[in-house]
Amino acid sequence: ETVVVQDLAQKMGKKVSEVIKQLMNLGVLATINQEIDAETATLVAAEFGIEVKVKDTKPVTELEDIPDDPELLKERPPVVTVMGHVDHGKTSLLDAIRQTNVTATEAGGITQHIGAYQVDVDGKKITFLDTPGHEAFTAMRARGAQITDIAVLVVAADDGVMPQTVEAINHAKAANVPIIVAINKIDKPNANPERVKQELTEHGLIPEEWGGDTICVNVSALKREGIDNLLEMILLVAEMAELKANPDRPARGVVIEAELDKGRGPVATMLVQKGTLKVGDYLVAGLTHGRVRAMMDHRGQRIKKAGPSVPVEVLGMSDVPEPGDIFQVVEDEKLARQIAENRKAEKREEELHKTARASLDELMKQMKDAQAKELNIIIKADVHGSVEALRQALEQVGTEEVRINIIHGGVGAITETDVMLAAASNAIIIGFNVRPDANARKAAEKEKIDVRLYRVIYEVIDDIKAAMSGLLEPEI
Ligand code: GDP
């Protein structure tokens, strides 16, 4: 916001020369036709004993998420993500759950893949996100969308805890999402569920029967065994979490998948988080807007409305939104279009002024301002011993003012998944004798994540210490 000196004088009923003089006193040399910023104008006016109100003309890009009256909240189904090491049976488990819960009328019908589905367990519903893996889960979080209420961690009973199992545990923990362990493939002759439990304890998941609070369920996705038990446990955990939402308000939620269909135009799978989405609603989703022309559930059946935790396929967007985009219903088309336009403009502006989201010194600055007390770090190293040595050394560097939080440590190159976890958790990445792979490098650039590479442990410690005392030179 700016104002021309002459106009300012006129508004205050003062002579231009007086205003220019006051400006000079403030160290600003201005002419009669010069524009001065709102801040300076406010200072000058204050000198004359006048209070200036700066008009807020910032274009609307954010839609306020108005909190609901607790009285209006009703129980909603849990939203579940299935995670775990590759080949441990995530996809098989999702298929098994879907198939065991297809009701008679639907049997033979085509269940189509829309990115999520709902099952019915004795009248209670559970929503499953159909894109297995912690990568998808964290990519969504990095975009600001927290949609998962419960993580099901699949561990193959014949293979045990593997590197991606540990990753999944850390991703779920970083998001504060409760974990239920599905010990899969118990039909195999060499299955050893007890060993799996033992290994889990090493990563902080203590089974209930051993006095901890982690629920473990034996299943066989292949033989469809233990599925009902798993679903029951999910409902149990959901009940304890008291998941609620107000169904009687304009809908808000998250885009799970989206694509351009040749015949139907942009098609987006959306998960309603609160409110009820209806055919005919106007909505904004990320940089796109539209009107719900038609909605389909996960069976491909047309529906007219969808309440909290219900995944739906939506036709009628102007463009293809991105997975992880928040959508919200607005009053009319004009507002929807306007907000989407404003966001596009804002994004272009941001691209011009790219700033690091999580460079080490940027994080330290944020901490100073916000009194935040945790520095999140991801460690990747060439050998397990180095990960542990760094973890211990760094945790000792932490002080009462700044706690150091190693949210994930692992062996191997820095991957795109590590970068997304850093983005979702506002963390930096420390690579010790390892480098980022090509995808990770691209992602780090896009997400503006600080990836720091070292070959000597004490240099890591020195840098973190220096950063903590605010002395660190920005790394180029
Ligand atoms: P994902 O990579 O975690 O999604 O794993 P998949 O679901 O693709 O399964 C990997 C392999 O394990 C496939 O060959 C499955 O048939 C097999 N598998 C999955 N669940 C079971 C199970 O309960 N028992 C046995 N014996 N094999 C299974």
Residues whose N, C-alpha, C, O or C-beta is under 5 A from the ligand:
A	BS01	GDP	H85 V86 D87 H88 G89 K90 T91 S92 L93 N184 K185 I186 D187 K188 V219 S220 A221 L222 K223
